[in-house]
Amino acid sequence: MKVRTTLAAAALTAMAAGSLALAPAASAKGLVTQASGSCPSATWKLKAKQDNARIEVSFEVDSNVAGQTWRVSLRDNRVLVYSGVHRTTAPSGSFEVSRLIANRAGSDVIGAVATNTRTGATCRGTLTFRG
C-alpha cells in the first residue's frame, strides 16, 4: 500500500510539473509574452514583459549578415511608440531594440516592423500582452 501511495504521489508531482511548464513564462518582474518568426532572409523575436507599471518591449532581428541597415517601428494598440534605424552587428548579424512603454488599460497589442533599407525585406511581428 505504501508503494502505491508513493508512486501516486510521484505521478501527481510529475503531472503538476508538466502543467507548470505549459504556463506562461514568468520573470522576477512578472509575466513574459513572446513571439517569433521568419521573414525574407532573417528571423525575428518579439518579447514583452511587465516592468513595474510599464512594459519592456524587445524586438530582435537576425539576418546573419553584419552591416545591414533596417528601419524599425514599434506600436502599442496601433499607437507609434518608437521608430528608428538600426544596423546589424558582427559576429551574429543581428540587432535588438528595447524600450519601456506605457502599460495601457486592458490588453496591449504590440506590433513591430523592420524593413531592410537596401533589399526591402520586411519582418513583422505581433503579440498580445495581458499583463
N, C-alpha and C positions, 0 to 999 in steps of 0.2 A: 504494500500500500504506500509506503514511504517513497519507493522508487517512482511510482506513478505520479505522486504529488510533485516530486522534484522535476520529472520530465514535463509535466503540465506547466509548472511554473517557468521552466526554461523556454517552453514553446510560447507562452504568453509574453515573456520578456523579448524573445526574438521577433514576435509579431509587432509588439509595441515599438521596437527599434526600427523595424521596417516602415511602419507608418510614419515615424518621425522623419525618416529620410525623404518621404514624399511631401512633407510640409514645406511651405515657402522658406527660403533661406533667411536666417536672421543674423544680425550682427550685434555688437555691443550697443550700437545706436539705434537698432530697430530693424524693421523689415527691409529686405533687399529684393528688388524685382529686376529681372534681366531678360534680354532678348538678343538673338544673334542671327546672322545670315550671311549670304554672299551676294555679290554684285559683279558686274564685269571686271575681271582681273583683281578682285580684292575681297576681303571678308570684313565684317563689322560686328561690333558688340556694343550694346546699349544697356546701361545699368542705372538704376535709381535706388537710393536708399535714404531713409529718414536721418536727418541730422538736426536734432533739436526741433525747432519749429519750421525748418526748411527741408528741402530735398537736394541731396547731392546727386547730380547727373553726370555720368561719364560716358563718352562716346569714343570708341577706338576704331580706326580703320587700318587694316594691314594689307598692303599690296605687295609686300616682299621686294619693293624697289625703292631704294633711298633716293631722295631728291625730288620726288613728285610734289606738285602743289595742288592742294584741294581747298575749295570754297565750302565752308561748313555753316549750317544753321541749326539751332535748337529751338523747338517750340513747346509750349505747355498750354494745352487746350487751345491750340491754334494761335496763341499769342507768341510772337517772336521774343525769345529771352536771350539769344546770343547769335551773332554772326561774325565770322572772321575767316582768315586764310591760314592754313597750316601746311607744313612741309613734312613729308615722311623722312625719317632719320635712319642712319645706319646704326646697328647692323641689321635691325629687323625690317626696315622699310615700312614703319608704321608711325602713327601719331595718335595722341589721345587728347581730348578736350574734356575738362572737368569744370563744372560750375555749380554753385549753390544757388538755388532758385526758391521762390516763394512756394509754400505748400498751400495751394488754393483750396477752397471748400469743395468737398466731395472728392471723387476720383480725379487724378491728373493723367491726361493722355499726353504722353511726351513723345515728340517726334524729332528725328534727327535726319539731316540730309547732308551728304558730302559729294561734291562733284569735282572730278579731276579737271583742272583748268586746261590741260593740253588735249586729253582724249575725249572729254565729255562724259566719261563713265560716271554713273551716279549710284551711290549707295543710299538706301532709305530704310530706316528702322523706326518702329513704333512700339511702345509698351504702355500699359495702364498701371499706374501706381495707386494703390489703395491705402496708403499709409496715413 
